[in-house]
Amino acid sequence: MSNFAARDRGHQSPLFLSQKNMVSAEAIRQLVEENSSLSKFFVVDVKVSKDNCIVVKADTDAGITIDECGELSAAIRSEERRVGK
């Protein structure tokens, strides 16, 4: 019998992590660079945490407004939903 004997069940639990539905930082960068409606943006940095928290630092040549941040956020959410299916 293995080290995980029947009497020990319930005292230890295996850890399972699924990353199949996560959006990668590279996918977000490509989304911004390849989508014509987002062409005015350039990505400064992208971070995606293990719990799928996405932080994107972006800008435009003329600076970035809050409305443009919302536009970029909506595009990323849409991509995240598409990948999650």
N, C-alpha and C positions, 0 to 999 in steps of 0.2 A: 504494500500500500504506500502511497505517496506521503510526503511530509504533511499534506493536508488531509489528515485522517478524518474518518467519519465523525468522530467525537468532537473534532475542532470546527466542524461546519457551523456557521452562524457567528463565530467569533472573529472571522476574518472575511473580508469581502474583496473580491477582485475589483480593480479600477478599470473601467472601460471608457475610453475617450473616442468619440466619433467626430472626425473633422471633414466628412465627405460633403457637408452642406455649407462649409465655410467659404466665404469670398476671400481670395488671396489679395495681398497688397498689389501684386503684379496685375491681377485682373482689374482692379480699380484704376491703376495707372493706365492700362490699355484702354479701358472704357473712356476715360477723359481724353486721351490722346487720339483715339480713333473715331469718336463720335463727333460728327460735324456740328451738332448743336452745342457741343461743349468745347469747341475749338478755341474759344477765347481764353479758356483756363489753362494754366500750367500747374502741374503738381510739384510742390516743393518736397513733401514727405507724406508717406502713408504708413500707418501702423494698424495691424489687426491683431487683437489680443486672442488668447486661447478661448475666451468666452464670446468671441465674435464682436467685440467692441471695436468699431472702426473710427480712426482719427485720421483725417485728411487735412493737410496744410496745402492750400492752393492760393493762387493769385492770378491777376490779369495784368496786362501792361498798364492799365489805367487805375489799378487798385481794385479791390473787390468789395461789393456792397452786400448788405445782409440779404437782399433779394437774390443775388447771384449765389450766395452760400446756400440758400434754400433750393435753388435750381439744381445745384450740384448734389446736394444731399438727396433730393428726390430721385435723381438719376441713379445714384448709388443704391438707394433703397430698392429701386425697381430691379436693378441687376442682382441684388441680394435675394429678392423674392424669386427671380428667374432661376438662379443657381440652386435655390433651396427646393425646387420642385423635382 
